[in-house]
Amino acid sequence: MVTNITNLGRSGLSDWLLQRVSAVILALYTLFIVGFLLLSPGLDYAAWSGLFSATWMRIFSLLAFISLAAHAWVGLWTVTTDYLKSTGVRVAVQLIIILAIFVFLVWGIIVLWGA
């Protein structure tokens, strides 16, 4: 078993479960957005804005953003752990990935819940 401070979960099983749950959430969100786009032929800014002004949609989107961040981190942690053998390089790449995921997550939250 790999134990590393950069591992998101406590074990491989928890990472596996997190990856699967986040994938289901992302799939549901994608299906909902695609369905909304297909069923709204006269889609304009007012309809799109109305959808995202609803609290339930903001919460659903926030859940999707968090799922995307967690899914990306577990996947990229696995790839970097498997293929980057040099500890220094691996930790540097993982720190860059963490920073990028954090910036995109905060940016998404600001866009979603901002003024």
Beta strands, then each sheet from edge to edge (+ up, - down):
end
